[in-house]
Amino acid sequence: MKTKLGYFFVTLMSFAALAEEGGTGHYVPGSVSSFVDATPLLPTVVVRLNGLYYDGSYSGNLPIAGLSPANVDAQSYVAGLTLAWRPSLPLPTNISYAASVTVPYMWLDVSADVTAGATTVRRTSHANNLGDLVMAPVMLSYEFSRDLHLDFRTMIYAPTGDYEVGRLANTSKNFWTFGPILGLLYFGQKNGFEASVYTGFDFNTENSDTDYHSGTQFHVDGTLAQHFPLFGGLAGVGVSGFWYQQITGDSGAGATFGDFMGHTAGLGPAISYAHKVAGRDMVLELKWLREFDTTRRLEGDYLWLKAIFKF
């Protein structure tokens, strides 16, 4: 099973329906939550295609790009291309190093009630453009045994997307985020059982265009799944979930809503399938995450599709 695990890696794709000051951050629930997101254990080059659909809403007011709209509805389609490289280095046999970069392209639709003076109107904003670049310059794996691995990586989100003050839909957060992530993964070589958990923090810089400094977030993602042989490959069926908590408040001259600390959780089914295609290793993962117990954030549904190819 180690050779199969070798072509799975982690990336965090940038999702930007709104900035953290609008109720979401660079962190995307479900992006790092299972064995398909693990650091490669063997030298390889990996290409990963990421697809994400999100549909969410918020009934109150949100600070968005210098505005304070209410009754926000947002839909987002994101396509991301990730390239990961696990070089051959003179490291101990139980330690692996890799690095990755992800380029996302986004299609956004955001509608909200916007008040100007004594008039409130329903506005709709559309955007499609490149999103914020995601880099993982350090991805490390420590192998306790063939079944148990410890993962650590540093995520860097660069504000390379499109952003405009006063526009509801932006494909960039317009600030940097730095996010260390630590994961523990169990995958039974004989029993096919998986138990994965990842924890991380996101530290944000200030949005210089709105003088808004989003607070620090803490998040936990996990997956329980059973894997079994199917049609010459390896299939998996299980459940994924996440928990998100903002642990420091928003600040800056633009943070007129106060600390605006958000919270959310979600749960849903996940399926995967690994096989060889044209002699190359491939794995697919599909999962749906339904949010609940949400405060000061958009609440909705995440639909993920990941396709990973080893070269």
Contacts in CASP RR format, 6 or more apart in sequence:
PFRMAT RR
TARGET T0000
AUTHOR 0000-0000-0000
METHOD contacts of the structure
MODEL  1
MKTKLGYFFVTLMSFAALAEEGGTGHYVPGSVSSFVDATPLLPTVVVRLN
GLYYDGSYSGNLPIAGLSPANVDAQSYVAGLTLAWRPSLPLPTNISYAAS
VTVPYMWLDVSADVTAGATTVRRTSHANNLGDLVMAPVMLSYEFSRDLHL
DFRTMIYAPTGDYEVGRLANTSKNFWTFGPILGLLYFGQKNGFEASVYTG
FDFNTENSDTDYHSGTQFHVDGTLAQHFPLFGGLAGVGVSGFWYQQITGD
SGAGATFGDFMGHTAGLGPAISYAHKVAGRDMVLELKWLREFDTTRRLEG
DYLWLKAIFKF
1 146 0 8 1.000
1 187 0 8 1.000
1 188 0 8 1.000
1 189 0 8 1.000
1 192 0 8 1.000
2 41 0 8 1.000
2 42 0 8 1.000
2 146 0 8 1.000
2 189 0 8 1.000
3 42 0 8 1.000
4 234 0 8 1.000
4 274 0 8 1.000
4 281 0 8 1.000
5 35 0 8 1.000
5 38 0 8 1.000
5 41 0 8 1.000
5 149 0 8 1.000
5 187 0 8 1.000
6 38 0 8 1.000
6 40 0 8 1.000
6 41 0 8 1.000
6 42 0 8 1.000
6 44 0 8 1.000
6 86 0 8 1.000
6 310 0 8 1.000
7 40 0 8 1.000
7 42 0 8 1.000
7 44 0 8 1.000
7 46 0 8 1.000
7 281 0 8 1.000
7 283 0 8 1.000
7 308 0 8 1.000
7 309 0 8 1.000
7 310 0 8 1.000
8 35 0 8 1.000
8 36 0 8 1.000
8 37 0 8 1.000
8 38 0 8 1.000
8 40 0 8 1.000
8 283 0 8 1.000
8 308 0 8 1.000
9 37 0 8 1.000
9 38 0 8 1.000
9 39 0 8 1.000
9 40 0 8 1.000
9 46 0 8 1.000
9 48 0 8 1.000
9 82 0 8 1.000
9 84 0 8 1.000
9 86 0 8 1.000
9 98 0 8 1.000
9 100 0 8 1.000
9 139 0 8 1.000
9 308 0 8 1.000
10 32 0 8 1.000
10 37 0 8 1.000
10 38 0 8 1.000
10 39 0 8 1.000
10 100 0 8 1.000
10 136 0 8 1.000
10 139 0 8 1.000
10 151 0 8 1.000
10 153 0 8 1.000
10 181 0 8 1.000
11 31 0 8 1.000
11 32 0 8 1.000
11 37 0 8 1.000
11 48 0 8 1.000
11 50 0 8 1.000
11 82 0 8 1.000
11 84 0 8 1.000
11 100 0 8 1.000
11 102 0 8 1.000
11 134 0 8 1.000
11 136 0 8 1.000
12 26 0 8 1.000
12 27 0 8 1.000
12 28 0 8 1.000
12 31 0 8 1.000
12 32 0 8 1.000
12 102 0 8 1.000
12 134 0 8 1.000
12 136 0 8 1.000
12 155 0 8 1.000
12 157 0 8 1.000
12 181 0 8 1.000
13 28 0 8 1.000
13 31 0 8 1.000
13 50 0 8 1.000
13 51 0 8 1.000
13 52 0 8 1.000
13 78 0 8 1.000
13 80 0 8 1.000
13 82 0 8 1.000
13 102 0 8 1.000
13 104 0 8 1.000
13 134 0 8 1.000
14 26 0 8 1.000
14 28 0 8 1.000
14 78 0 8 1.000
14 102 0 8 1.000
14 104 0 8 1.000
14 131 0 8 1.000
14 132 0 8 1.000
14 133 0 8 1.000
14 134 0 8 1.000
14 157 0 8 1.000
14 173 0 8 1.000
15 24 0 8 1.000
15 25 0 8 1.000
15 26 0 8 1.000
15 28 0 8 1.000
15 31 0 8 1.000
15 52 0 8 1.000
15 54 0 8 1.000
15 76 0 8 1.000
15 78 0 8 1.000
15 104 0 8 1.000
15 106 0 8 1.000
16 24 0 8 1.000
16 25 0 8 1.000
16 26 0 8 1.000
16 76 0 8 1.000
16 106 0 8 1.000
16 108 0 8 1.000
16 131 0 8 1.000
16 132 0 8 1.000
16 161 0 8 1.000
16 170 0 8 1.000
16 171 0 8 1.000
16 172 0 8 1.000
16 173 0 8 1.000
17 24 0 8 1.000
17 54 0 8 1.000
17 56 0 8 1.000
17 74 0 8 1.000
17 75 0 8 1.000
17 76 0 8 1.000
17 108 0 8 1.000
17 110 0 8 1.000
17 169 0 8 1.000
17 298 0 8 1.000
18 24 0 8 1.000
18 62 0 8 1.000
18 64 0 8 1.000
18 72 0 8 1.000
18 74 0 8 1.000
18 110 0 8 1.000
18 170 0 8 1.000
18 298 0 8 1.000
19 25 0 8 1.000
19 64 0 8 1.000
19 65 0 8 1.000
19 170 0 8 1.000
19 173 0 8 1.000
19 174 0 8 1.000
19 175 0 8 1.000
19 207 0 8 1.000
19 212 0 8 1.000
19 214 0 8 1.000
20 26 0 8 1.000
20 173 0 8 1.000
20 204 0 8 1.000
20 214 0 8 1.000
20 215 0 8 1.000
20 217 0 8 1.000
20 250 0 8 1.000
21 62 0 8 1.000
21 63 0 8 1.000
21 64 0 8 1.000
21 207 0 8 1.000
21 210 0 8 1.000
21 212 0 8 1.000
21 214 0 8 1.000
21 250 0 8 1.000
21 254 0 8 1.000
21 255 0 8 1.000
21 260 0 8 1.000
22 62 0 8 1.000
22 63 0 8 1.000
22 64 0 8 1.000
23 58 0 8 1.000
23 62 0 8 1.000
23 260 0 8 1.000
23 262 0 8 1.000
23 296 0 8 1.000
23 297 0 8 1.000
23 298 0 8 1.000
24 297 0 8 1.000
24 298 0 8 1.000
25 173 0 8 1.000
25 177 0 8 1.000
25 202 0 8 1.000
25 204 0 8 1.000
25 214 0 8 1.000
25 217 0 8 1.000
26 132 0 8 1.000
26 134 0 8 1.000
26 157 0 8 1.000
26 173 0 8 1.000
26 177 0 8 1.000
26 202 0 8 1.000
26 204 0 8 1.000
27 177 0 8 1.000
27 202 0 8 1.000
27 217 0 8 1.000
27 219 0 8 1.000
27 244 0 8 1.000
28 52 0 8 1.000
28 302 0 8 1.000
29 219 0 8 1.000
29 221 0 8 1.000
29 241 0 8 1.000
29 242 0 8 1.000
29 244 0 8 1.000
29 264 0 8 1.000
29 266 0 8 1.000
29 289 0 8 1.000
29 291 0 8 1.000
29 302 0 8 1.000
30 221 0 8 1.000
30 240 0 8 1.000
30 241 0 8 1.000
30 242 0 8 1.000
30 287 0 8 1.000
30 289 0 8 1.000
30 302 0 8 1.000
30 304 0 8 1.000
31 37 0 8 1.000
31 50 0 8 1.000
31 221 0 8 1.000
31 304 0 8 1.000
32 181 0 8 1.000
32 198 0 8 1.000
32 221 0 8 1.000
33 196 0 8 1.000
33 198 0 8 1.000
33 221 0 8 1.000
33 222 0 8 1.000
33 223 0 8 1.000
33 240 0 8 1.000
33 241 0 8 1.000
33 242 0 8 1.000
33 270 0 8 1.000
34 194 0 8 1.000
34 196 0 8 1.000
34 222 0 8 1.000
34 223 0 8 1.000
34 225 0 8 1.000
34 240 0 8 1.000
34 270 0 8 1.000
34 272 0 8 1.000
34 285 0 8 1.000
35 185 0 8 1.000
35 187 0 8 1.000
35 194 0 8 1.000
35 196 0 8 1.000
35 223 0 8 1.000
36 272 0 8 1.000
36 283 0 8 1.000
36 285 0 8 1.000
36 306 0 8 1.000
36 308 0 8 1.000
37 196 0 8 1.000
37 198 0 8 1.000
38 141 0 8 1.000
38 149 0 8 1.000
38 151 0 8 1.000
38 185 0 8 1.000
38 196 0 8 1.000
39 86 0 8 1.000
39 96 0 8 1.000
39 97 0 8 1.000
39 98 0 8 1.000
39 139 0 8 1.000
39 140 0 8 1.000
39 141 0 8 1.000
39 151 0 8 1.000
39 153 0 8 1.000
40 46 0 8 1.000
40 84 0 8 1.000
40 86 0 8 1.000
40 96 0 8 1.000
40 98 0 8 1.000
40 141 0 8 1.000
41 86 0 8 1.000
41 96 0 8 1.000
41 141 0 8 1.000
41 143 0 8 1.000
41 149 0 8 1.000
42 86 0 8 1.000
42 96 0 8 1.000
43 86 0 8 1.000
43 87 0 8 1.000
43 88 0 8 1.000
44 85 0 8 1.000
44 86 0 8 1.000
44 310 0 8 1.000
44 311 0 8 1.000
45 83 0 8 1.000
45 84 0 8 1.000
45 85 0 8 1.000
45 86 0 8 1.000
45 310 0 8 1.000
45 311 0 8 1.000
46 82 0 8 1.000
46 83 0 8 1.000
46 84 0 8 1.000
46 85 0 8 1.000
46 86 0 8 1.000
46 100 0 8 1.000
46 308 0 8 1.000
46 309 0 8 1.000
46 310 0 8 1.000
46 311 0 8 1.000
47 81 0 8 1.000
47 82 0 8 1.000
47 83 0 8 1.000
47 308 0 8 1.000
47 309 0 8 1.000
47 311 0 8 1.000
48 81 0 8 1.000
48 82 0 8 1.000
48 83 0 8 1.000
48 84 0 8 1.000
48 102 0 8 1.000
48 306 0 8 1.000
48 307 0 8 1.000
48 308 0 8 1.000
48 309 0 8 1.000
49 79 0 8 1.000
49 80 0 8 1.000
49 81 0 8 1.000
49 82 0 8 1.000
49 306 0 8 1.000
49 307 0 8 1.000
49 308 0 8 1.000
50 78 0 8 1.000
50 79 0 8 1.000
50 80 0 8 1.000
50 81 0 8 1.000
50 82 0 8 1.000
50 102 0 8 1.000
50 104 0 8 1.000
50 304 0 8 1.000
50 305 0 8 1.000
50 306 0 8 1.000
51 78 0 8 1.000
51 79 0 8 1.000
51 80 0 8 1.000
51 304 0 8 1.000
51 305 0 8 1.000
51 306 0 8 1.000
52 76 0 8 1.000
52 77 0 8 1.000
52 78 0 8 1.000
52 302 0 8 1.000
52 303 0 8 1.000
52 304 0 8 1.000
52 305 0 8 1.000
53 75 0 8 1.000
53 76 0 8 1.000
53 77 0 8 1.000
53 78 0 8 1.000
53 302 0 8 1.000
53 303 0 8 1.000
54 74 0 8 1.000
54 75 0 8 1.000
54 76 0 8 1.000
54 78 0 8 1.000
54 300 0 8 1.000
54 301 0 8 1.000
54 302 0 8 1.000
54 303 0 8 1.000
55 74 0 8 1.000
55 75 0 8 1.000
55 300 0 8 1.000
55 301 0 8 1.000
56 73 0 8 1.000
56 74 0 8 1.000
56 75 0 8 1.000
56 291 0 8 1.000
56 298 0 8 1.000
56 299 0 8 1.000
56 300 0 8 1.000
56 301 0 8 1.000
57 71 0 8 1.000
57 72 0 8 1.000
57 73 0 8 1.000
57 74 0 8 1.000
57 298 0 8 1.000
57 299 0 8 1.000
57 300 0 8 1.000
58 71 0 8 1.000
58 72 0 8 1.000
58 297 0 8 1.000
58 298 0 8 1.000
58 299 0 8 1.000
59 70 0 8 1.000
59 71 0 8 1.000
60 70 0 8 1.000
60 71 0 8 1.000
60 72 0 8 1.000
61 68 0 8 1.000
61 69 0 8 1.000
61 70 0 8 1.000
61 257 0 8 1.000
62 68 0 8 1.000
62 69 0 8 1.000
62 70 0 8 1.000
62 72 0 8 1.000
62 112 0 8 1.000
63 212 0 8 1.000
63 254 0 8 1.000
63 255 0 8 1.000
63 256 0 8 1.000
63 257 0 8 1.000
63 260 0 8 1.000
64 72 0 8 1.000
64 110 0 8 1.000
64 112 0 8 1.000
64 166 0 8 1.000
64 168 0 8 1.000
65 163 0 8 1.000
65 164 0 8 1.000
65 165 0 8 1.000
65 166 0 8 1.000
65 167 0 8 1.000
65 168 0 8 1.000
65 170 0 8 1.000
65 210 0 8 1.000
66 165 0 8 1.000
66 166 0 8 1.000
66 210 0 8 1.000
66 212 0 8 1.000
66 254 0 8 1.000
67 112 0 8 1.000
67 114 0 8 1.000
67 166 0 8 1.000
67 168 0 8 1.000
68 115 0 8 1.000
68 256 0 8 1.000
68 257 0 8 1.000
69 112 0 8 1.000
69 113 0 8 1.000
69 114 0 8 1.000
69 115 0 8 1.000
69 123 0 8 1.000
69 168 0 8 1.000
70 112 0 8 1.000
70 113 0 8 1.000
70 115 0 8 1.000
71 112 0 8 1.000
71 113 0 8 1.000
72 110 0 8 1.000
72 111 0 8 1.000
72 112 0 8 1.000
72 168 0 8 1.000
72 298 0 8 1.000
73 110 0 8 1.000
73 111 0 8 1.000
73 112 0 8 1.000
74 108 0 8 1.000
74 109 0 8 1.000
74 110 0 8 1.000
74 111 0 8 1.000
74 169 0 8 1.000
74 298 0 8 1.000
75 108 0 8 1.000
75 109 0 8 1.000
75 110 0 8 1.000
76 106 0 8 1.000
76 107 0 8 1.000
76 108 0 8 1.000
76 109 0 8 1.000
77 106 0 8 1.000
77 107 0 8 1.000
78 104 0 8 1.000
78 105 0 8 1.000
78 106 0 8 1.000
78 107 0 8 1.000
79 104 0 8 1.000
79 105 0 8 1.000
79 106 0 8 1.000
80 102 0 8 1.000
80 103 0 8 1.000
80 104 0 8 1.000
80 105 0 8 1.000
81 102 0 8 1.000
81 103 0 8 1.000
82 100 0 8 1.000
82 101 0 8 1.000
82 102 0 8 1.000
83 100 0 8 1.000
83 101 0 8 1.000
84 98 0 8 1.000
84 99 0 8 1.000
84 100 0 8 1.000
84 136 0 8 1.000
84 139 0 8 1.000
85 98 0 8 1.000
85 99 0 8 1.000
85 100 0 8 1.000
86 96 0 8 1.000
86 97 0 8 1.000
86 98 0 8 1.000
87 97 0 8 1.000
87 98 0 8 1.000
89 97 0 8 1.000
91 97 0 8 1.000
93 143 0 8 1.000
94 142 0 8 1.000
94 143 0 8 1.000
94 144 0 8 1.000
95 140 0 8 1.000
95 141 0 8 1.000
95 142 0 8 1.000
95 143 0 8 1.000
96 140 0 8 1.000
96 141 0 8 1.000
96 143 0 8 1.000
97 138 0 8 1.000
97 139 0 8 1.000
97 140 0 8 1.000
98 136 0 8 1.000
98 139 0 8 1.000
98 141 0 8 1.000
99 135 0 8 1.000
99 136 0 8 1.000
99 137 0 8 1.000
99 138 0 8 1.000
99 139 0 8 1.000
100 135 0 8 1.000
100 136 0 8 1.000
100 139 0 8 1.000
101 133 0 8 1.000
101 134 0 8 1.000
101 135 0 8 1.000
101 136 0 8 1.000
102 133 0 8 1.000
102 134 0 8 1.000
102 135 0 8 1.000
103 130 0 8 1.000
103 131 0 8 1.000
103 133 0 8 1.000
104 130 0 8 1.000
104 131 0 8 1.000
104 132 0 8 1.000
104 134 0 8 1.000
105 128 0 8 1.000
105 129 0 8 1.000
105 130 0 8 1.000
105 131 0 8 1.000
106 127 0 8 1.000
106 128 0 8 1.000
106 129 0 8 1.000
106 130 0 8 1.000
106 131 0 8 1.000
106 171 0 8 1.000
107 127 0 8 1.000
107 128 0 8 1.000
108 125 0 8 1.000
108 126 0 8 1.000
108 127 0 8 1.000
108 128 0 8 1.000
108 169 0 8 1.000
108 170 0 8 1.000
108 171 0 8 1.000
109 124 0 8 1.000
109 125 0 8 1.000
109 126 0 8 1.000
109 169 0 8 1.000
110 124 0 8 1.000
110 125 0 8 1.000
110 168 0 8 1.000
110 169 0 8 1.000
111 122 0 8 1.000
111 123 0 8 1.000
111 124 0 8 1.000
111 125 0 8 1.000
111 168 0 8 1.000
112 122 0 8 1.000
112 123 0 8 1.000
112 168 0 8 1.000
113 120 0 8 1.000
113 121 0 8 1.000
113 122 0 8 1.000
113 123 0 8 1.000
114 120 0 8 1.000
114 121 0 8 1.000
114 122 0 8 1.000
114 123 0 8 1.000
114 168 0 8 1.000
123 168 0 8 1.000
124 168 0 8 1.000
125 167 0 8 1.000
125 168 0 8 1.000
125 169 0 8 1.000
126 169 0 8 1.000
127 162 0 8 1.000
127 167 0 8 1.000
127 169 0 8 1.000
127 170 0 8 1.000
127 171 0 8 1.000
128 171 0 8 1.000
129 161 0 8 1.000
129 162 0 8 1.000
129 171 0 8 1.000
130 160 0 8 1.000
130 161 0 8 1.000
130 162 0 8 1.000
130 171 0 8 1.000
131 160 0 8 1.000
131 161 0 8 1.000
131 162 0 8 1.000
131 171 0 8 1.000
131 172 0 8 1.000
132 157 0 8 1.000
132 158 0 8 1.000
132 159 0 8 1.000
132 160 0 8 1.000
132 161 0 8 1.000
132 171 0 8 1.000
132 172 0 8 1.000
132 173 0 8 1.000
133 157 0 8 1.000
133 158 0 8 1.000
133 160 0 8 1.000
133 161 0 8 1.000
134 155 0 8 1.000
134 156 0 8 1.000
134 157 0 8 1.000
134 158 0 8 1.000
135 155 0 8 1.000
135 156 0 8 1.000
135 157 0 8 1.000
135 158 0 8 1.000
136 153 0 8 1.000
136 154 0 8 1.000
136 155 0 8 1.000
136 156 0 8 1.000
137 154 0 8 1.000
137 156 0 8 1.000
138 152 0 8 1.000
138 153 0 8 1.000
138 154 0 8 1.000
139 151 0 8 1.000
139 152 0 8 1.000
139 153 0 8 1.000
140 151 0 8 1.000
140 152 0 8 1.000
140 153 0 8 1.000
141 149 0 8 1.000
141 150 0 8 1.000
141 151 0 8 1.000
141 152 0 8 1.000
142 149 0 8 1.000
142 150 0 8 1.000
142 152 0 8 1.000
143 149 0 8 1.000
144 150 0 8 1.000
146 189 0 8 1.000
147 186 0 8 1.000
147 187 0 8 1.000
147 188 0 8 1.000
147 189 0 8 1.000
148 184 0 8 1.000
148 185 0 8 1.000
148 186 0 8 1.000
149 184 0 8 1.000
149 185 0 8 1.000
149 187 0 8 1.000
150 182 0 8 1.000
150 183 0 8 1.000
150 184 0 8 1.000
150 185 0 8 1.000
151 181 0 8 1.000
151 182 0 8 1.000
151 183 0 8 1.000
151 184 0 8 1.000
151 185 0 8 1.000
151 198 0 8 1.000
152 180 0 8 1.000
152 181 0 8 1.000
152 182 0 8 1.000
152 183 0 8 1.000
153 180 0 8 1.000
153 181 0 8 1.000
154 178 0 8 1.000
154 179 0 8 1.000
154 180 0 8 1.000
154 181 0 8 1.000
155 177 0 8 1.000
155 178 0 8 1.000
155 179 0 8 1.000
155 180 0 8 1.000
155 181 0 8 1.000
156 176 0 8 1.000
156 177 0 8 1.000
156 178 0 8 1.000
156 179 0 8 1.000
157 173 0 8 1.000
157 176 0 8 1.000
157 177 0 8 1.000
157 178 0 8 1.000
158 176 0 8 1.000
159 172 0 8 1.000
159 173 0 8 1.000
159 174 0 8 1.000
159 175 0 8 1.000
159 176 0 8 1.000
160 172 0 8 1.000
161 170 0 8 1.000
161 171 0 8 1.000
161 172 0 8 1.000
162 170 0 8 1.000
162 171 0 8 1.000
162 172 0 8 1.000
163 170 0 8 1.000
163 171 0 8 1.000
163 172 0 8 1.000
163 173 0 8 1.000
163 174 0 8 1.000
163 209 0 8 1.000
164 170 0 8 1.000
165 209 0 8 1.000
165 210 0 8 1.000
173 204 0 8 1.000
173 207 0 8 1.000
174 207 0 8 1.000
174 208 0 8 1.000
174 209 0 8 1.000
174 210 0 8 1.000
175 204 0 8 1.000
175 205 0 8 1.000
175 206 0 8 1.000
175 207 0 8 1.000
175 208 0 8 1.000
175 214 0 8 1.000
176 204 0 8 1.000
176 205 0 8 1.000
177 202 0 8 1.000
177 203 0 8 1.000
177 204 0 8 1.000
177 205 0 8 1.000
178 202 0 8 1.000
178 203 0 8 1.000
179 200 0 8 1.000
179 201 0 8 1.000
179 202 0 8 1.000
179 203 0 8 1.000
180 200 0 8 1.000
180 201 0 8 1.000
181 198 0 8 1.000
181 199 0 8 1.000
181 200 0 8 1.000
182 198 0 8 1.000
182 199 0 8 1.000
182 200 0 8 1.000
183 196 0 8 1.000
183 197 0 8 1.000
183 198 0 8 1.000
183 199 0 8 1.000
184 196 0 8 1.000
184 197 0 8 1.000
185 194 0 8 1.000
185 195 0 8 1.000
185 196 0 8 1.000
185 197 0 8 1.000
186 193 0 8 1.000
186 194 0 8 1.000
186 195 0 8 1.000
186 196 0 8 1.000
187 193 0 8 1.000
187 194 0 8 1.000
187 196 0 8 1.000
187 227 0 8 1.000
188 194 0 8 1.000
192 226 0 8 1.000
192 227 0 8 1.000
192 228 0 8 1.000
193 225 0 8 1.000
193 226 0 8 1.000
193 227 0 8 1.000
194 223 0 8 1.000
194 224 0 8 1.000
194 225 0 8 1.000
194 226 0 8 1.000
194 227 0 8 1.000
194 236 0 8 1.000
195 223 0 8 1.000
195 224 0 8 1.000
196 222 0 8 1.000
196 223 0 8 1.000
197 220 0 8 1.000
197 221 0 8 1.000
197 222 0 8 1.000
198 220 0 8 1.000
198 221 0 8 1.000
198 222 0 8 1.000
199 218 0 8 1.000
199 219 0 8 1.000
199 220 0 8 1.000
200 218 0 8 1.000
200 219 0 8 1.000
200 220 0 8 1.000
201 216 0 8 1.000
201 217 0 8 1.000
201 218 0 8 1.000
202 216 0 8 1.000
202 217 0 8 1.000
202 219 0 8 1.000
203 216 0 8 1.000
204 213 0 8 1.000
204 214 0 8 1.000
204 215 0 8 1.000
204 216 0 8 1.000
205 213 0 8 1.000
206 212 0 8 1.000
206 213 0 8 1.000
206 252 0 8 1.000
207 213 0 8 1.000
207 214 0 8 1.000
210 254 0 8 1.000
211 252 0 8 1.000
211 253 0 8 1.000
211 254 0 8 1.000
212 250 0 8 1.000
212 252 0 8 1.000
212 254 0 8 1.000
212 255 0 8 1.000
213 250 0 8 1.000
213 251 0 8 1.000
213 252 0 8 1.000
213 255 0 8 1.000
214 250 0 8 1.000
215 246 0 8 1.000
215 247 0 8 1.000
215 248 0 8 1.000
215 249 0 8 1.000
215 250 0 8 1.000
215 251 0 8 1.000
215 261 0 8 1.000
216 246 0 8 1.000
216 247 0 8 1.000
216 248 0 8 1.000
216 249 0 8 1.000
217 244 0 8 1.000
217 245 0 8 1.000
217 246 0 8 1.000
217 247 0 8 1.000
218 244 0 8 1.000
218 245 0 8 1.000
218 246 0 8 1.000
218 247 0 8 1.000
219 242 0 8 1.000
219 243 0 8 1.000
219 244 0 8 1.000
219 245 0 8 1.000
220 242 0 8 1.000
220 243 0 8 1.000
220 244 0 8 1.000
221 240 0 8 1.000
221 241 0 8 1.000
221 242 0 8 1.000
222 240 0 8 1.000
222 241 0 8 1.000
222 242 0 8 1.000
223 238 0 8 1.000
223 239 0 8 1.000
223 240 0 8 1.000
223 241 0 8 1.000
223 270 0 8 1.000
224 238 0 8 1.000
224 239 0 8 1.000
225 236 0 8 1.000
225 237 0 8 1.000
225 238 0 8 1.000
225 239 0 8 1.000
225 270 0 8 1.000
225 272 0 8 1.000
226 236 0 8 1.000
226 237 0 8 1.000
226 238 0 8 1.000
227 234 0 8 1.000
227 235 0 8 1.000
227 236 0 8 1.000
227 272 0 8 1.000
228 234 0 8 1.000
228 235 0 8 1.000
228 236 0 8 1.000
229 235 0 8 1.000
230 273 0 8 1.000
231 275 0 8 1.000
232 275 0 8 1.000
233 273 0 8 1.000
233 274 0 8 1.000
233 275 0 8 1.000
233 276 0 8 1.000
234 273 0 8 1.000
234 274 0 8 1.000
234 275 0 8 1.000
235 271 0 8 1.000
235 272 0 8 1.000
235 273 0 8 1.000
235 274 0 8 1.000
236 271 0 8 1.000
236 272 0 8 1.000
236 273 0 8 1.000
237 269 0 8 1.000
237 270 0 8 1.000
237 271 0 8 1.000
238 269 0 8 1.000
238 270 0 8 1.000
238 271 0 8 1.000
239 267 0 8 1.000
239 268 0 8 1.000
239 269 0 8 1.000
239 270 0 8 1.000
240 267 0 8 1.000
240 268 0 8 1.000
240 269 0 8 1.000
240 270 0 8 1.000
240 287 0 8 1.000
240 289 0 8 1.000
241 265 0 8 1.000
241 266 0 8 1.000
241 267 0 8 1.000
241 268 0 8 1.000
241 289 0 8 1.000
242 265 0 8 1.000
242 266 0 8 1.000
242 267 0 8 1.000
242 289 0 8 1.000
243 265 0 8 1.000
243 266 0 8 1.000
244 262 0 8 1.000
244 263 0 8 1.000
244 264 0 8 1.000
244 265 0 8 1.000
244 297 0 8 1.000
245 262 0 8 1.000
245 263 0 8 1.000
246 261 0 8 1.000
246 262 0 8 1.000
246 263 0 8 1.000
247 261 0 8 1.000
248 259 0 8 1.000
248 261 0 8 1.000
249 258 0 8 1.000
249 259 0 8 1.000
249 260 0 8 1.000
249 261 0 8 1.000
250 257 0 8 1.000
250 258 0 8 1.000
250 259 0 8 1.000
250 260 0 8 1.000
250 261 0 8 1.000
251 259 0 8 1.000
260 296 0 8 1.000
261 296 0 8 1.000
262 295 0 8 1.000
262 296 0 8 1.000
262 297 0 8 1.000
263 293 0 8 1.000
263 294 0 8 1.000
263 295 0 8 1.000
263 296 0 8 1.000
263 297 0 8 1.000
264 291 0 8 1.000
264 292 0 8 1.000
264 293 0 8 1.000
264 294 0 8 1.000
264 295 0 8 1.000
264 297 0 8 1.000
264 299 0 8 1.000
265 291 0 8 1.000
265 292 0 8 1.000
265 293 0 8 1.000
265 294 0 8 1.000
266 289 0 8 1.000
266 290 0 8 1.000
266 291 0 8 1.000
266 292 0 8 1.000
266 293 0 8 1.000
267 289 0 8 1.000
267 290 0 8 1.000
267 292 0 8 1.000
268 287 0 8 1.000
268 288 0 8 1.000
268 289 0 8 1.000
268 290 0 8 1.000
269 287 0 8 1.000
269 288 0 8 1.000
270 285 0 8 1.000
270 286 0 8 1.000
270 287 0 8 1.000
271 285 0 8 1.000
271 286 0 8 1.000
271 287 0 8 1.000
272 283 0 8 1.000
272 284 0 8 1.000
272 285 0 8 1.000
272 286 0 8 1.000
273 283 0 8 1.000
273 284 0 8 1.000
274 281 0 8 1.000
274 282 0 8 1.000
274 283 0 8 1.000
274 284 0 8 1.000
275 282 0 8 1.000
275 283 0 8 1.000
276 282 0 8 1.000
277 309 0 8 1.000
280 309 0 8 1.000
280 310 0 8 1.000
280 311 0 8 1.000
281 309 0 8 1.000
281 310 0 8 1.000
282 307 0 8 1.000
282 308 0 8 1.000
282 309 0 8 1.000
282 310 0 8 1.000
283 306 0 8 1.000
283 307 0 8 1.000
283 308 0 8 1.000
284 305 0 8 1.000
284 306 0 8 1.000
284 307 0 8 1.000
284 308 0 8 1.000
285 304 0 8 1.000
285 305 0 8 1.000
285 306 0 8 1.000
285 308 0 8 1.000
286 304 0 8 1.000
286 305 0 8 1.000
286 306 0 8 1.000
287 303 0 8 1.000
287 304 0 8 1.000
288 301 0 8 1.000
288 302 0 8 1.000
288 303 0 8 1.000
288 304 0 8 1.000
289 301 0 8 1.000
289 302 0 8 1.000
289 303 0 8 1.000
289 304 0 8 1.000
290 300 0 8 1.000
290 301 0 8 1.000
291 299 0 8 1.000
291 300 0 8 1.000
291 301 0 8 1.000
291 302 0 8 1.000
292 299 0 8 1.000
294 300 0 8 1.000
END
